[in-house]
């Protein structure tokens, strides 16, 4: 399962993003968060998740990117 969100690049273009449930759980060191709790979990972790997404976006340059996908191996 994934949680979807958007961010904007420096030019104001929207970039679709997804983070896996496993990656969100890994950020807080737990397992098995219920689907009904994902939105609240995302809001608590939003700053950290957006930093990971921004880093992945920056690493993809100069290629244009339309989707950022965050998996557990992106969490360090």
Backbone torsions as a table, in degrees:
resi	resn	phi	psi	omega
1	UNK	NA	151.0	178.6
2	UNK	-132.4	158.4	173.3
3	UNK	-112.4	128.2	-175.7
4	UNK	-102.2	142.6	176.0
5	UNK	-153.4	173.0	177.6
6	UNK	-126.0	156.9	171.1
7	UNK	-138.0	170.7	177.3
8	UNK	-117.6	147.7	176.4
9	UNK	-87.7	-176.7	-176.8
10	UNK	-62.2	-24.0	-180.0
11	UNK	-91.4	0.5	-179.8
12	UNK	87.0	7.5	177.7
13	UNK	-79.2	140.1	178.0
14	UNK	-76.8	140.4	176.1
15	UNK	-123.2	121.9	176.9
16	UNK	-73.8	141.4	-178.6
17	UNK	-135.7	150.3	174.9
18	UNK	-138.8	141.1	172.3
19	UNK	-126.2	135.6	-179.2
20	UNK	-73.4	154.3	177.0
21	UNK	-59.6	-39.9	179.4
22	UNK	-62.4	-40.7	179.2
23	UNK	-65.1	-41.7	178.3
24	UNK	-63.8	-43.5	178.1
25	UNK	-62.5	-38.0	-179.8
26	UNK	-64.2	-33.8	178.2
27	UNK	-59.7	-31.3	-178.7
28	UNK	-109.2	-0.4	176.0
29	UNK	73.9	33.8	176.8
30	UNK	-128.0	174.1	175.8
31	UNK	-136.9	147.5	169.5
32	UNK	82.0	30.7	175.7
33	UNK	-60.6	136.9	-179.1
34	UNK	-70.0	143.9	178.9
35	UNK	-53.5	-35.3	-179.7
36	UNK	-68.2	-14.2	-179.1
37	UNK	-100.9	-1.6	-174.7
38	UNK	-63.9	-42.4	-178.0
39	UNK	-62.9	-44.4	178.2
40	UNK	-63.2	-40.1	177.8
41	UNK	-62.4	-44.7	178.3
42	UNK	-59.4	-45.8	-178.7
43	UNK	-61.9	-37.9	177.2
44	UNK	-66.7	-35.3	-174.7
45	UNK	-99.8	6.3	-170.6
46	UNK	-51.4	-47.6	-178.9
47	UNK	-59.3	-45.9	179.9
48	UNK	-65.0	-42.8	-179.3
49	UNK	-63.8	-43.6	179.5
50	UNK	-65.2	-33.6	175.8
51	UNK	-64.6	-43.0	177.8
52	UNK	-62.7	-45.5	179.9
53	UNK	-61.8	-42.8	179.1
54	UNK	-63.6	-41.1	177.7
55	UNK	-62.4	-44.3	178.5
56	UNK	-64.2	-38.7	177.9
57	UNK	-62.9	-45.4	-179.4
58	UNK	-63.6	-37.9	179.7
59	UNK	-68.7	-24.8	-178.0
60	UNK	-79.5	-17.9	-178.6
61	UNK	-63.6	147.7	8.9
62	UNK	-89.0	4.0	179.5
63	UNK	-66.1	138.4	174.4
64	UNK	-68.2	140.6	-177.7
65	UNK	-129.2	135.4	-178.3
66	UNK	-112.4	-16.7	-177.5
67	UNK	-143.6	128.9	172.8
68	UNK	-104.3	126.7	176.8
69	UNK	-118.0	123.4	-179.2
70	UNK	-108.6	122.8	178.2
71	UNK	-117.4	172.6	-176.1
72	UNK	-56.4	-33.6	-177.9
73	UNK	-73.7	-8.3	175.0
74	UNK	-86.6	-10.3	-178.3
75	UNK	-92.3	122.4	-175.8
76	UNK	-119.5	NA	NA
